[in-house]
């Protein structure tokens, strides 16, 4: 059970992670990915956990602050076999992850960054909370020093998954994803308005 709950990072974005795990395909279960900051809160209290629920064994998790260090795990819920019984939960191992991808500050206001594959300006994404679309033409910085302490075996797999994602763009433009939040460009509103601006309407 522990092995089937082992989480791996498939693709990294600046403020989101696409993660996957083997799961339990022979059972009707519900999954949730829990993540929390690795650092101890200043007042000594327990860091707040965030949850993303899914019925699949792959999910996009975010928003996660750029440059942060977090811990993640998969929680699997097996429904109770009888009405008077409690659901059973399987907790996967914690995985240490560092958000290495960064959007350079000087490029945030560059209008070219916000263009989708068809040249349409895209703004905020209400679904993810992403404040502004970031196109795939933008080079995203990566903190090499922050690789230490992570699972080095996953680096090659991440590179392959990312390359596969962007290669498929040639055949299906709808697969173009925002480099900030990982969601499709189509989930971002047409026009330059950020998520904060959209909230005014």
Backbone as ProteinMPNN parsed JSONL, in Angstrom:
{"seq_chain_A": "XXXXXXXXXXXXXXXXXXXXXXXXXXXXXXXXXXXXXXXXXXXXXXXXXXXXXXXXXXXXXXXXXXXXXXXXXXXXXXXXXXXXXXXXXXXXXXXXXXXXXXXXXXXXXXXXXXXXXXXXXXXXXXXXXXXXXXXXXXXXXXXXXXXXXXXXXXXXXXXXXXXXXXXXXXXXXXXXXXXXXXXXXXXXXXXXXXXXXXXXX", "coords_chain_A": {"N_chain_A": [[0.824, -1.2, 0.0], [1.959, 1.198, 0.749], [3.83, 1.596, -1.279], [2.208, 1.953, -3.5], [1.216, 4.383, -3.023], [3.168, 6.165, -3.421], [4.332, 9.242, -4.355], [5.145, 11.06, -7.343], [6.752, 13.724, -9.112], [5.642, 14.978, -12.116], [5.579, 17.17, -14.007], [6.873, 20.436, -13.635], [5.754, 23.662, -12.789], [5.813, 27.261, -12.436], [4.22, 27.925, -10.23], [2.861, 25.64, -9.593], [2.415, 22.043, -9.553], [2.465, 19.117, -11.466], [1.497, 16.034, -10.553], [1.815, 12.469, -9.922], [0.895, 9.034, -9.14], [1.021, 5.467, -8.421], [-1.401, 4.294, -7.375], [-4.607, 2.64, -6.7], [-5.958, 0.832, -8.819], [-7.785, -1.277, -8.95], [-9.73, -0.816, -7.147], [-12.498, 1.098, -5.876], [-11.851, 4.141, -5.03], [-11.049, 7.261, -3.361], [-8.864, 9.959, -3.858], [-6.585, 12.285, -2.334], [-4.298, 14.941, -2.528], [-2.054, 16.067, -0.278], [-0.388, 18.962, 0.772], [2.128, 20.92, 2.394], [3.957, 23.686, 3.857], [7.482, 23.272, 4.251], [8.998, 24.586, 6.125], [9.113, 25.521, 9.578], [6.48, 27.21, 11.136], [6.657, 30.643, 12.129], [5.608, 31.246, 14.687], [5.731, 28.845, 15.864], [3.622, 27.113, 15.515], [1.79, 24.4, 13.908], [2.37, 23.892, 10.45], [-0.003, 24.93, 7.969], [-2.003, 22.647, 6.216], [-2.775, 21.915, 2.793], [-5.226, 20.716, 0.52], [-5.876, 18.767, -2.391], [-8.384, 17.276, -4.089], [-9.182, 14.251, -5.925], [-10.275, 11.756, -8.298], [-8.627, 10.47, -9.902], [-5.296, 9.211, -10.701], [-3.499, 11.156, -11.13], [-2.802, 14.594, -10.922], [-3.12, 18.173, -10.962], [-1.525, 20.346, -8.837], [-1.905, 23.246, -6.961], [-2.461, 26.783, -6.191], [1.042, 27.152, -5.484], [3.469, 28.845, -3.651], [6.05, 30.548, -5.427], [9.407, 29.433, -5.394], [9.258, 28.199, -2.93], [9.696, 25.677, -0.343], [8.293, 22.562, 0.066], [6.309, 19.876, 1.516], [4.811, 16.888, 0.353], [2.123, 14.511, 0.049], [0.181, 11.57, -0.736], [-3.135, 10.816, 0.031], [-5.245, 8.148, 0.412], [-8.603, 7.191, 0.268], [-10.588, 4.563, 1.272], [-13.833, 3.442, 0.82], [-16.142, 2.66, 3.443], [-17.058, -0.737, 4.079], [-19.475, -1.388, 5.238], [-22.454, 0.255, 6.488], [-22.176, 1.031, 9.197], [-19.519, 1.251, 9.635], [-16.292, 2.864, 9.569], [-14.666, 4.871, 7.046], [-11.642, 3.772, 5.501], [-8.283, 4.956, 5.553], [-5.332, 5.436, 3.703], [-2.15, 6.576, 4.13], [0.267, 8.04, 2.19], [3.908, 8.202, 1.788], [5.718, 11.121, 2.876], [6.94, 13.546, 0.606], [9.673, 15.536, -0.168], [9.749, 18.606, -1.791], [10.962, 21.169, -3.897], [10.099, 24.323, -5.128], [11.351, 25.133, -7.911], [11.131, 26.455, -10.36], [10.906, 29.719, -11.729], [9.314, 32.842, -12.428], [10.755, 35.44, -14.037], [11.072, 38.653, -12.652], [11.363, 40.956, -14.219], [10.138, 40.257, -16.552], [7.469, 40.01, -16.127], [5.707, 42.07, -16.861], [5.89, 42.141, -19.561], [4.314, 42.364, -22.622], [4.464, 40.394, -24.6], [4.692, 38.057, -23.277], [2.172, 37.295, -22.523], [0.79, 36.231, -24.671], [-1.244, 33.847, -26.332], [-1.216, 30.689, -28.247], [-2.356, 31.627, -30.59], [-1.89, 34.278, -30.786], [-3.506, 35.83, -29.186], [-4.055, 37.984, -26.464], [-3.831, 36.976, -23.124], [-5.194, 36.97, -19.839], [-5.875, 36.8, -16.404], [-6.579, 33.707, -14.561], [-9.374, 32.49, -13.342], [-10.006, 29.932, -12.377], [-7.718, 28.743, -11.268], [-6.595, 30.753, -9.791], [-4.408, 31.969, -10.727], [-2.724, 34.89, -11.507], [-1.997, 35.991, -13.92], [-1.559, 35.041, -17.307], [1.165, 33.088, -18.563], [3.069, 32.584, -21.301], [4.383, 29.852, -23.342], [6.66, 30.622, -24.636], [8.213, 32.013, -22.968], [11.253, 32.105, -21.232], [11.868, 30.274, -18.335], [13.268, 30.723, -15.173], [15.485, 28.667, -13.175], [16.345, 27.409, -10.043], [19.285, 26.066, -9.474], [20.703, 25.378, -7.194], [18.789, 24.566, -5.449], [18.195, 21.958, -5.877], [19.287, 20.074, -4.221], [18.679, 17.513, -1.813], [16.422, 16.455, -2.911], [14.693, 13.889, -4.793], [16.837, 12.598, -6.924], [16.57, 10.782, -8.99], [14.225, 11.341, -10.223], [14.563, 13.472, -11.898], [15.253, 13.078, -14.662], [12.927, 11.836, -15.568], [11.043, 13.869, -15.167], [11.948, 15.747, -17.032], [11.502, 14.387, -19.433], [8.695, 14.116, -19.375], [7.914, 16.82, -19.413], [8.97, 17.607, -21.895], [7.463, 15.977, -23.557], [4.933, 17.018, -23.105], [5.113, 19.633, -24.205], [5.859, 18.999, -26.804], [3.579, 17.844, -27.832], [2.055, 20.04, -28.249], [2.389, 20.957, -30.822], [0.723, 19.345, -32.302], [-1.702, 19.692, -31.062], [-2.882, 22.604, -30.205], [-4.452, 23.243, -27.998], [-3.303, 22.08, -25.845], [-1.423, 23.757, -24.87], [0.023, 25.103, -22.073], [-0.131, 27.299, -19.275], [2.822, 28.664, -17.974], [2.94, 29.457, -15.403], [0.717, 28.524, -13.781], [0.041, 26.035, -14.852], [-2.343, 25.349, -16.087], [-4.54, 25.159, -18.968], [-4.146, 27.497, -21.702], [-6.628, 28.32, -22.539], [-8.166, 28.444, -20.272], [-7.64, 30.845, -19.226], [-8.669, 34.222, -19.086], [-9.653, 36.129, -21.943], [-7.889, 39.01, -22.96], [-6.072, 41.612, -21.174], [-6.579, 41.692, -18.418], [-5.766, 41.079, -15.048], [-6.164, 38.494, -12.5], [-6.928, 39.839, -10.179], [-8.047, 42.147, -11.262], [-10.208, 41.02, -12.621], [-11.838, 40.286, -10.552], [-13.228, 42.504, -9.903], [-15.441, 42.678, -11.458]], "CA_chain_A": [[0.0, 0.0, 0.0], [2.859, 2.34, 0.827], [4.448, 1.77, -2.589], [1.201, 2.426, -4.44], [0.896, 5.76, -2.654], [4.381, 6.964, -3.568], [4.064, 10.333, -5.28], [6.25, 11.555, -8.156], [6.474, 14.962, -9.828], [5.723, 14.778, -13.567], [5.946, 18.43, -14.651], [6.908, 21.578, -12.721], [5.438, 24.998, -13.259], [6.314, 28.219, -11.449], [3.39, 27.935, -9.021], [2.04, 24.426, -9.567], [3.088, 20.785, -9.85], [1.664, 18.001, -11.961], [2.018, 14.875, -9.826], [1.149, 11.197, -10.214], [1.243, 7.925, -8.256], [0.436, 4.233, -8.962], [-2.799, 4.191, -6.96], [-5.259, 1.344, -6.505], [-6.917, 0.78, -9.933], [-8.784, -2.335, -8.785], [-10.656, -0.432, -6.077], [-13.177, 2.388, -5.981], [-11.286, 4.948, -3.952], [-10.905, 8.698, -3.593], [-7.526, 10.415, -3.486], [-6.325, 13.708, -2.117], [-2.883, 15.253, -2.375], [-1.84, 17.026, 0.807], [0.915, 19.614, 0.791], [2.303, 21.925, 3.441], [5.312, 24.246, 3.867], [8.471, 22.501, 5.006], [9.523, 25.377, 7.215], [8.303, 25.667, 10.78], [5.858, 28.525, 11.231], [7.405, 31.487, 13.069], [5.087, 31.185, 16.052], [5.877, 27.482, 16.361], [2.423, 26.306, 15.266], [1.888, 23.434, 12.82], [2.066, 24.49, 9.152], [-1.333, 24.619, 7.441], [-2.02, 21.726, 5.086], [-3.695, 22.198, 1.703], [-5.629, 19.455, -0.086], [-6.472, 18.74, -3.722], [-9.056, 15.996, -4.239], [-9.315, 13.721, -7.274], [-10.539, 10.322, -8.419], [-7.594, 9.988, -10.806], [-3.982, 9.04, -10.075], [-2.671, 12.26, -11.607], [-3.534, 15.834, -10.645], [-2.363, 19.426, -10.918], [-1.62, 20.888, -7.482], [-1.5, 24.645, -6.879], [-1.183, 27.469, -6.339], [2.098, 26.989, -4.496], [4.35, 30.009, -3.802], [7.308, 30.366, -6.131], [10.613, 29.354, -4.585], [9.031, 27.617, -1.609], [9.999, 24.274, -0.088], [7.083, 21.956, 0.611], [6.189, 18.428, 1.638], [3.578, 16.412, -0.268], [1.831, 13.09, 0.146], [-1.118, 11.149, -1.245], [-4.016, 10.164, 1.0], [-6.246, 7.346, -0.295], [-9.729, 6.827, 1.124], [-11.37, 3.408, 0.876], [-15.145, 3.545, 1.458], [-16.472, 1.625, 4.43], [-17.838, -1.834, 3.487], [-20.79, -1.432, 5.869], [-22.889, 1.592, 6.942], [-21.748, 1.37, 10.555], [-18.059, 1.23, 9.688], [-15.638, 4.089, 9.109], [-13.811, 4.769, 5.866], [-10.231, 3.503, 5.788], [-7.381, 5.862, 4.857], [-3.931, 5.038, 3.561], [-1.325, 7.776, 3.993], [1.517, 7.801, 1.501], [5.08, 8.841, 2.414], [5.95, 12.525, 2.55], [7.981, 13.816, -0.386], [10.186, 16.908, -0.126], [9.783, 19.207, -3.123], [11.297, 22.591, -3.946], [9.533, 25.002, -6.294], [12.546, 25.713, -8.517], [10.818, 27.296, -11.512], [10.589, 31.091, -11.337], [9.028, 33.834, -13.457], [11.613, 36.581, -13.784], [10.272, 39.846, -12.353], [11.41, 41.937, -15.31], [9.327, 39.794, -17.684], [6.068, 39.925, -15.733], [4.908, 43.09, -17.55], [6.158, 42.075, -20.998], [3.081, 41.943, -23.303], [4.691, 39.184, -25.393], [4.561, 36.902, -22.388], [0.761, 36.952, -22.33], [0.17, 35.796, -25.918], [-1.519, 32.421, -26.487], [-0.686, 30.204, -29.527], [-2.974, 32.309, -31.722], [-1.599, 35.705, -30.696], [-4.484, 36.488, -28.334], [-3.579, 38.311, -25.118], [-4.552, 36.266, -22.06], [-4.99, 37.555, -18.519], [-5.951, 35.94, -15.231], [-7.272, 32.417, -14.607], [-10.177, 32.363, -12.119], [-10.067, 28.549, -11.895], [-6.526, 28.414, -10.475], [-6.131, 31.894, -9.022], [-3.241, 32.515, -11.426], [-3.09, 36.29, -11.733], [-1.749, 36.385, -15.305], [-1.05, 33.976, -18.17], [2.566, 33.115, -18.972], [3.166, 31.73, -22.468], [5.477, 28.889, -23.403], [7.851, 31.211, -25.235], [8.975, 32.684, -21.91], [12.216, 31.277, -20.505], [11.619, 30.276, -16.892], [14.487, 30.463, -14.424], [15.469, 27.511, -12.283], [17.372, 27.493, -9.014], [20.02, 24.805, -9.455], [21.137, 25.055, -5.836], [17.695, 24.027, -4.656], [17.977, 20.559, -6.224], [19.769, 19.197, -3.165], [17.675, 17.028, -0.881], [15.291, 15.884, -3.623], [14.896, 12.603, -5.444], [17.545, 12.88, -8.175], [16.132, 9.86, -10.031], [13.021, 11.853, -10.869], [14.888, 14.594, -12.774], [15.146, 12.676, -16.061], [11.518, 11.576, -15.853], [10.381, 15.164, -15.285], [12.355, 16.359, -18.297], [10.809, 13.667, -20.505], [7.278, 14.471, -19.329], [7.776, 18.202, -19.858], [9.222, 17.637, -23.337], [6.311, 15.354, -24.209], [3.815, 17.96, -23.019], [5.285, 20.731, -25.136], [5.91, 18.465, -28.159], [2.202, 17.624, -28.255], [1.475, 21.334, -28.594], [2.408, 21.086, -32.267], [-0.437, 18.643, -32.841], [-2.915, 20.168, -30.4], [-2.618, 23.861, -29.495], [-5.204, 23.317, -26.74], [-2.467, 21.542, -24.772], [-0.502, 24.788, -24.399], [-0.277, 25.387, -20.673], [0.499, 28.464, -18.645], [4.016, 28.268, -17.231], [2.777, 29.814, -13.993], [-0.247, 27.684, -13.047], [-0.083, 24.71, -15.42], [-3.63, 25.137, -16.729], [-4.576, 25.519, -20.381], [-4.31, 28.925, -22.026], [-8.058, 28.582, -22.712], [-8.749, 28.707, -18.956], [-7.321, 32.231, -18.894], [-9.571, 35.151, -19.745], [-9.149, 36.949, -23.045], [-7.632, 40.38, -22.533], [-4.934, 41.756, -20.257], [-6.941, 41.827, -17.005], [-5.267, 40.082, -14.109], [-7.228, 37.922, -11.664], [-7.404, 40.895, -9.27], [-8.928, 43.019, -12.037], [-11.427, 40.29, -12.943], [-12.659, 40.217, -9.34], [-14.007, 43.751, -9.79], [-16.634, 42.613, -12.308]], "C_chain_A": [[0.864, 1.258, 0.0], [3.463, 2.644, -0.543], [3.459, 2.348, -3.584], [0.754, 3.851, -4.135], [2.101, 6.679, -2.797], [4.202, 7.982, -4.69], [5.322, 10.705, -6.062], [5.808, 12.824, -8.874], [6.68, 14.724, -11.313], [6.212, 16.038, -14.277], [5.883, 19.533, -13.603], [6.525, 22.853, -13.465], [5.903, 25.965, -12.165], [5.536, 28.156, -10.142], [2.475, 26.713, -8.948], [2.903, 23.213, -9.907], [2.083, 19.791, -10.405], [2.267, 16.74, -11.369], [1.208, 13.629, -10.173], [1.635, 10.146, -9.221], [0.555, 6.665, -8.791], [-1.036, 4.053, -8.616], [-3.294, 2.758, -6.829], [-6.344, 1.168, -7.571], [-8.008, -0.269, -9.785], [-9.845, -1.992, -7.738], [-11.312, 0.917, -6.391], [-12.751, 3.229, -4.781], [-11.296, 6.42, -4.347], [-9.525, 9.109, -3.095], [-7.544, 11.894, -3.134], [-4.819, 13.876, -1.94], [-2.772, 16.347, -1.323], [-0.46, 17.646, 0.653], [0.936, 20.687, 1.868], [3.724, 22.471, 3.366], [6.248, 23.383, 4.703], [8.96, 23.253, 6.231], [8.554, 25.417, 8.396], [7.746, 27.089, 10.809], [6.53, 29.315, 12.342], [6.911, 31.376, 14.505], [5.141, 29.773, 16.637], [4.679, 26.592, 16.126], [2.647, 25.384, 14.073], [1.548, 24.102, 11.489], [0.696, 24.035, 8.636], [-1.215, 23.709, 6.233], [-3.076, 22.151, 4.071], [-3.992, 20.881, 0.997], [-6.217, 19.673, -1.476], [-7.056, 17.362, -3.934], [-9.175, 15.575, -5.691], [-9.693, 12.244, -7.212], [-9.504, 9.663, -9.315], [-6.286, 9.823, -10.05], [-2.986, 10.059, -10.617], [-3.46, 13.54, -11.41], [-2.57, 17.016, -10.667], [-2.594, 20.06, -9.564], [-1.111, 22.328, -7.474], [-2.674, 25.499, -6.422], [-0.247, 27.22, -5.161], [3.078, 28.152, -4.689], [5.654, 29.673, -4.525], [8.475, 30.319, -5.147], [10.453, 28.685, -3.24], [9.475, 26.157, -1.549], [8.785, 23.665, 0.607], [7.256, 20.456, 0.804], [4.838, 18.018, 1.07], [3.388, 14.923, 0.031], [0.44, 12.825, -0.418], [-1.884, 10.447, -0.126], [-5.114, 9.454, 0.207], [-7.348, 6.938, 0.675], [-10.503, 5.662, 0.512], [-12.727, 3.491, 1.57], [-15.418, 2.375, 2.396], [-17.325, 0.536, 3.783], [-19.268, -1.918, 4.031], [-21.156, -0.048, 6.388], [-22.367, 1.999, 8.308], [-20.231, 1.338, 10.73], [-17.494, 2.547, 9.156], [-14.83, 3.83, 7.846], [-12.377, 4.504, 6.313], [-9.364, 4.436, 4.954], [-5.965, 5.301, 4.849], [-3.119, 6.296, 3.285], [-0.006, 7.402, 3.326], [2.673, 8.5, 2.188], [5.189, 10.304, 1.998], [7.081, 12.627, 1.535], [8.382, 15.278, -0.292], [10.326, 17.433, -1.55], [10.126, 20.682, -2.998], [10.749, 23.173, -5.245], [10.657, 25.773, -6.979], [12.242, 26.656, -9.681], [10.409, 28.695, -11.038], [10.281, 31.94, -12.568], [9.866, 35.068, -13.142], [10.783, 37.855, -13.671], [10.24, 40.821, -13.522], [10.579, 41.532, -16.518], [7.831, 39.766, -17.38], [5.176, 40.898, -16.518], [5.152, 43.112, -19.056], [4.902, 41.576, -21.721], [3.247, 40.679, -24.127], [4.478, 37.921, -24.56], [3.121, 36.401, -22.327], [0.062, 36.456, -23.595], [-0.031, 34.284, -25.935], [-1.027, 31.971, -27.872], [-1.241, 30.927, -30.752], [-2.764, 33.823, -31.678], [-2.586, 36.498, -29.878], [-3.881, 36.758, -26.956], [-4.455, 37.605, -24.09], [-4.195, 36.868, -20.707], [-5.058, 36.52, -17.416], [-6.755, 34.668, -15.459], [-8.061, 32.241, -13.308], [-10.159, 30.949, -11.53], [-8.897, 28.223, -10.966], [-6.104, 29.53, -9.536], [-4.877, 32.508, -9.601], [-3.56, 33.938, -11.862], [-2.874, 36.724, -13.173], [-1.103, 35.239, -16.068], [0.427, 34.189, -18.51], [2.73, 32.111, -20.102], [4.399, 30.849, -22.467], [6.733, 29.439, -24.057], [8.738, 31.865, -24.185], [9.974, 31.725, -21.272], [11.974, 31.407, -19.01], [12.898, 29.914, -16.161], [14.336, 29.261, -13.514], [16.638, 27.613, -11.323], [18.09, 26.153, -8.907], [20.401, 24.392, -8.042], [20.046, 24.387, -5.019], [17.394, 22.571, -4.989], [18.361, 19.622, -5.076], [18.653, 18.798, -2.211], [16.466, 16.437, -1.553], [15.676, 14.545, -4.232], [15.532, 12.842, -6.809], [17.07, 11.98, -9.308], [14.941, 10.393, -10.798], [13.324, 12.941, -11.885], [14.72, 14.238, -14.242], [13.703, 12.446, -16.45], [10.752, 12.886, -16.015], [10.694, 15.814, -16.622], [11.632, 15.707, -19.471], [9.338, 14.057, -20.543], [7.039, 15.894, -19.812], [7.96, 18.308, -21.361], [8.043, 17.054, -24.097], [5.119, 16.3, -24.208], [3.929, 19.04, -24.076], [5.402, 20.256, -26.581], [4.499, 18.27, -28.701], [1.499, 18.906, -28.654], [1.406, 21.506, -30.103], [1.185, 20.435, -32.887], [-1.746, 19.167, -32.266], [-2.626, 21.431, -29.614], [-3.337, 23.971, -28.16], [-4.392, 22.798, -25.566], [-1.451, 22.555, -24.268], [-0.908, 25.191, -22.989], [0.485, 26.609, -20.184], [1.691, 27.994, -17.82], [3.945, 28.654, -15.759], [1.915, 28.778, -13.265], [-0.431, 26.289, -13.619], [-1.409, 24.407, -16.091], [-3.58, 25.631, -18.172], [-4.705, 27.026, -20.581], [-5.779, 29.291, -22.132], [-8.767, 28.835, -21.393], [-8.504, 30.145, -18.509], [-8.186, 33.172, -19.726], [-8.878, 35.88, -20.9], [-8.972, 38.387, -22.56], [-6.559, 40.42, -21.466], [-5.286, 41.769, -18.778], [-6.345, 40.706, -16.164], [-6.445, 39.524, -13.307], [-7.789, 38.964, -10.709], [-8.348, 41.837, -10.01], [-10.25, 42.347, -12.335], [-12.386, 40.259, -11.756], [-13.55, 41.44, -9.179], [-15.337, 43.653, -10.531], [-17.673, 41.679, -11.711]], "O_chain_A": [[0.546, 2.249, -0.658], [3.593, 3.808, -0.925], [3.84, 3.157, -4.43], [0.001, 4.45, -4.902], [2.072, 7.827, -2.356], [3.95, 7.615, -5.838], [6.428, 10.674, -5.522], [4.633, 12.982, -9.206], [7.763, 14.317, -11.733], [7.156, 15.978, -15.065], [4.966, 19.571, -12.784], [6.922, 23.078, -14.608], [6.335, 25.536, -11.096], [6.113, 28.312, -9.066], [1.426, 26.761, -8.305], [3.986, 23.347, -10.478], [0.982, 19.643, -9.874], [3.42, 16.41, -11.65], [0.077, 13.716, -10.649], [2.648, 10.334, -8.546], [-0.408, 6.78, -9.549], [-1.834, 3.695, -9.482], [-2.517, 1.802, -6.846], [-7.527, 1.333, -7.272], [-9.052, -0.165, -10.428], [-10.747, -2.787, -7.477], [-10.738, 1.758, -7.083], [-13.236, 3.04, -3.665], [-11.521, 6.772, -5.505], [-9.075, 8.66, -2.041], [-8.407, 12.649, -3.583], [-4.157, 13.064, -1.293], [-3.341, 17.428, -1.478], [0.523, 16.939, 0.431], [-0.089, 21.279, 2.207], [4.615, 21.788, 2.861], [5.854, 22.835, 5.732], [9.295, 22.649, 7.25], [7.337, 25.354, 8.223], [8.463, 28.051, 10.537], [6.925, 28.755, 13.364], [7.712, 31.409, 15.44], [4.667, 29.528, 17.746], [4.707, 25.42, 16.501], [3.596, 25.573, 13.312], [0.543, 24.808, 11.397], [0.295, 22.89, 8.847], [-0.421, 23.968, 5.328], [-4.129, 22.675, 4.433], [-3.115, 20.024, 0.885], [-6.954, 20.63, -1.712], [-6.321, 16.375, -3.959], [-9.26, 16.416, -6.586], [-9.462, 11.571, -6.208], [-9.498, 8.442, -9.473], [-6.17, 10.242, -8.898], [-1.775, 9.844, -10.566], [-4.657, 13.581, -11.697], [-1.372, 16.871, -10.423], [-3.74, 20.291, -9.176], [-0.001, 22.595, -7.935], [-3.782, 24.984, -6.278], [-0.673, 27.095, -4.013], [3.479, 28.412, -5.824], [6.277, 28.643, -4.265], [8.514, 31.082, -4.182], [11.414, 28.605, -2.475], [9.61, 25.492, -2.576], [8.308, 24.189, 1.614], [8.215, 19.853, 0.322], [3.838, 18.707, 1.272], [4.35, 14.183, 0.237], [-0.372, 13.739, -0.558], [-1.341, 9.591, 0.572], [-5.828, 10.082, -0.575], [-7.08, 6.413, 1.756], [-11.005, 5.752, -0.608], [-12.776, 3.601, 2.795], [-14.976, 1.25, 2.16], [-18.23, 0.851, 3.011], [-20.161, -2.451, 3.371], [-20.268, 0.746, 6.699], [-22.137, 3.182, 8.556], [-19.729, 1.392, 11.853], [-18.149, 3.251, 8.387], [-14.368, 2.714, 7.606], [-11.954, 4.96, 7.376], [-9.663, 4.686, 3.786], [-5.475, 4.77, 5.846], [-3.377, 7.002, 2.31], [0.741, 6.562, 3.826], [2.452, 9.313, 3.086], [4.794, 10.673, 0.892], [8.058, 11.881, 1.602], [7.527, 16.162, -0.332], [10.939, 16.793, -2.404], [9.639, 21.365, -2.097], [10.913, 22.594, -6.319], [10.89, 26.94, -6.662], [13.025, 27.566, -9.955], [9.662, 28.838, -10.07], [10.906, 31.781, -13.616], [9.697, 35.676, -12.085], [9.9, 38.106, -14.491], [9.211, 41.443, -13.788], [10.335, 42.346, -17.408], [7.019, 39.524, -18.273], [4.021, 40.584, -16.805], [4.669, 44.008, -19.749], [4.462, 40.458, -21.456], [2.275, 39.954, -24.339], [4.13, 36.863, -25.083], [2.882, 35.214, -22.103], [-1.156, 36.277, -23.584], [0.879, 33.526, -25.601], [-0.473, 32.786, -28.609], [-0.66, 30.847, -31.834], [-3.386, 34.562, -32.441], [-2.522, 37.727, -29.866], [-3.272, 35.875, -26.353], [-5.682, 37.639, -24.183], [-3.045, 37.229, -20.459], [-4.387, 35.49, -17.474], [-7.513, 34.562, -16.423], [-7.485, 31.881, -12.282], [-10.285, 30.784, -10.316], [-9.071, 27.503, -9.983], [-5.346, 29.299, -8.594], [-4.333, 33.46, -9.042], [-4.573, 34.165, -12.524], [-3.476, 37.699, -13.623], [-0.22, 34.553, -15.554], [0.876, 35.316, -18.716], [2.551, 30.911, -19.892], [5.337, 31.063, -21.699], [7.773, 28.782, -24.033], [9.879, 32.229, -24.469], [9.59, 30.646, -20.819], [11.884, 32.515, -18.481], [13.543, 28.917, -16.486], [13.23, 28.88, -13.131], [17.773, 27.868, -11.726], [17.563, 25.211, -8.316], [20.423, 23.203, -7.721], [20.325, 23.723, -4.022], [16.446, 21.999, -4.451], [17.833, 18.516, -4.967], [17.802, 19.609, -1.846], [15.558, 15.958, -0.872], [16.834, 14.131, -4.188], [14.847, 13.244, -7.75], [17.155, 12.367, -10.473], [14.671, 9.945, -11.912], [12.446, 13.31, -12.665], [14.116, 15.0, -14.998], [13.291, 12.819, -17.549], [9.906, 13.003, -16.901], [9.807, 16.368, -17.272], [11.199, 16.394, -20.396], [8.788, 14.303, -21.617], [6.078, 16.154, -20.536], [7.207, 19.011, -22.034], [7.661, 17.564, -25.15], [4.38, 16.378, -25.19], [2.956, 19.337, -24.77], [5.083, 21.01, -27.5], [4.247, 18.501, -29.883], [0.465, 18.871, -29.321], [0.476, 22.128, -30.615], [0.665, 20.92, -33.891], [-2.786, 19.092, -32.92], [-2.171, 21.353, -28.473], [-2.894, 24.707, -27.278], [-4.746, 23.043, -24.413], [-0.694, 22.262, -23.343], [-2.052, 25.576, -22.749], [1.595, 26.899, -20.632], [1.582, 27.036, -17.054], [4.783, 28.235, -14.959], [2.335, 28.22, -12.252], [-1.003, 25.429, -12.949], [-1.589, 23.309, -16.617], [-2.705, 26.41, -18.55], [-5.285, 27.735, -19.759], [-6.157, 30.43, -21.855], [-9.867, 29.388, -21.388], [-9.092, 30.606, -17.53], [-8.404, 32.946, -20.916], [-7.69, 36.2, -20.838], [-9.816, 38.912, -21.833], [-6.178, 39.386, -20.916], [-4.384, 41.848, -17.944], [-6.415, 39.533, -16.531], [-7.571, 40.009, -13.416], [-8.992, 38.981, -10.45], [-9.346, 42.279, -9.443], [-11.298, 42.992, -12.313], [-13.603, 40.212, -11.935], [-14.512, 41.419, -8.411], [-16.253, 44.435, -10.278], [-18.745, 41.498, -12.288]]}, "name": "protein", "num_of_chains": 1, "seq": "XXXXXXXXXXXXXXXXXXXXXXXXXXXXXXXXXXXXXXXXXXXXXXXXXXXXXXXXXXXXXXXXXXXXXXXXXXXXXXXXXXXXXXXXXXXXXXXXXXXXXXXXXXXXXXXXXXXXXXXXXXXXXXXXXXXXXXXXXXXXXXXXXXXXXXXXXXXXXXXXXXXXXXXXXXXXXXXXXXXXXXXXXXXXXXXXXXXXXXXXX"}
